[in-house]
Amino acid sequence: MEKITGPWEGIYIAAYTAELGGRFYGYAKLSTVRPEDVWTAEVTLKVTARSSYADEEAALRAVHDLALQWVSEVQTPQNKGILSRLIARVPPRH
């Protein structure tokens, strides 16, 4: 399952899921350029959901929500162009 959204403060999110052992994992790429698909996205930052999910839609929703939390971080001047890859393992912000 794949989903591209944005722009969110100038950032696009290309999120997708992968299945392994009957569980689903969510991954997302943040980009300043609207990607044509999730595989060729010009990546500023990559994130992955912390947990696996029994439901593919839940995995996609979780990683998309996590990616949204990183949008403002990517946009800060000290981070622009510096972050090339990061596996985010942080609890959701409330």
PyMOL commands that set and color helices and strands:
alter all, ss='L'
color gray80, all
select helices_A, chain A and resi 56-75
alter helices_A, ss='H'
color red, helices_A
select strands_A, chain A and resi 2-8+11-20+23-31+45-48
alter strands_A, ss='S'
color yellow, strands_A
deselect
rebuild
show_as cartoon
